[in-house]
Amino acid sequence: MSRFMKGVLLSAASLTLAAGVGAAQAQTTVITREPVETRTVVTTAPLQLTPVQRQTVYRTIVREQVAPAQPTVEYRVGTRIPESTHLYAVPRQVAVEVPAVQAYKYMVVNGHVLLVDPATSQVVAELAD
């Protein structure tokens, strides 16, 4: 092998080695960490009741004559109620006639009955006469 060829091979080997070192230096290290806090967020779809069920629930609860909540906040289906709001258990008679509402609590605001999911504090139904 000629001296010239040896020089070319040596140069090629040096370039290959230098390129490998440069590529190694250019790598990015990504460090992943476990999340500090994990939460499960459950959203509740609005409660689907027939007109007869809505009327049964509303009329029975209105007869209970509970203290109405102050209308300081606008309450709508899907909104969360303040933690300080007092909720009432659904009367047994209503839970027997309309089992779909037994897991909820309720409050009365401006003559409307609001059914609330106690786990999320979210209004799931608004009932009125």
N, C-alpha and C positions, 0 to 999 in steps of 0.2 A: 504494500500500500504506500502510496506516495505521501510525502510530507504534506502536500496540499490537501489531500483527502483526509488525513488524520486531523488537520486543523479544522476542516469543515465539520467532521463528525464531533470533534470536541466542542466546537461552537454550538452545534445543534443540541448537544447534550446539555450544555450550560444554559441555553435559552429555555429548554424544556424544564429544567430544574427551577429556574428563576420564575417561569410562568406558574409552576405549581405552588411555589412559596407565595407568590402574589395572590393567587386564588384562595389559598388558605387564609391569608390575612384579610381578605375581603368578605369572608363569611360572617353572617350575623347570627348571634346567639339570641334565642327567644326563651325567656323564662316565664313559665306559666304558673300561676298561683291559684289555689282553690278559692272560690268566692268567700268573702268574709261572712256573708249572710245569705241564706237561701230562704225564699218564701214561696209558698204556693198561693197564687191569687185565683180565687174562684169567683167567676161572675155568674150571676143568677139571671136567667131569662125571666121576663115578666110572667107572672102566674096566669095561666089560661083557665078561665072559669066560664061556664055557660051563664046566660042571663039569669036563669033560675037560681043557680048556685050563688051568683053575685048578690041577688036580692035576698036570699036566705041569710048569707053571712052579714050583709049590711043591716038588715032589720033586727037580727038577733043581737048583734053587737050594740046597736044604738039603744036597745032596751036596757043594756047594762048600766047606762048612765055613768060612765067614767069621766074623770076630769079631762077636759080637752087640752091638747097641747097648744102652746102659744104659737101663733102663726108668724114668728119672727124670721123664719126661713121659708123659702118657697120649696114645697115638697112635691116631687114628681116621681113617677115610676122610673127607676134606674138611679136615682140620686141616693146619696148616703145621708143618714140623719145624724145629728150631733150626738156624741156619747152621753151627754147629760139628759137626753130625752127619756122620759119614763114610758116604757112599753108594757102592755098588758098581755097576759096569756089568752089565747083564743078560748072562748067558753067551750065547755065539754059538749054542749048540745050542737054547736057549730062543727066541732071536730068530728062528731058522729055523723052528721048529715052531709058534710063536705070534707072528707078525709084529706083532700089535697092541701088544706090550710092548717092542719094540726101542728106542723113544724114551725109555723110563723107566729109572730107576736103582732100586736096592733096598737095603733094610736088613733085618736080622733082629732082632726083639725078642720075648723070651719065647716062642720057638719059632714065631712068626708071621713071615711074609714080608710086608713092606710095600713096595708099588711106589710110587715117588715121581716126580712130574713135576719134572725138574731146573730147568725154567724158573721155576716158581712155588714150589718146595719144598712142594708140597701132596701129601698121601697120596691116591692115586687107587684103590688096591685093597689089601685085607688078605687074605692067603691063609694057610690053616692046614690041617693034615691032618685 
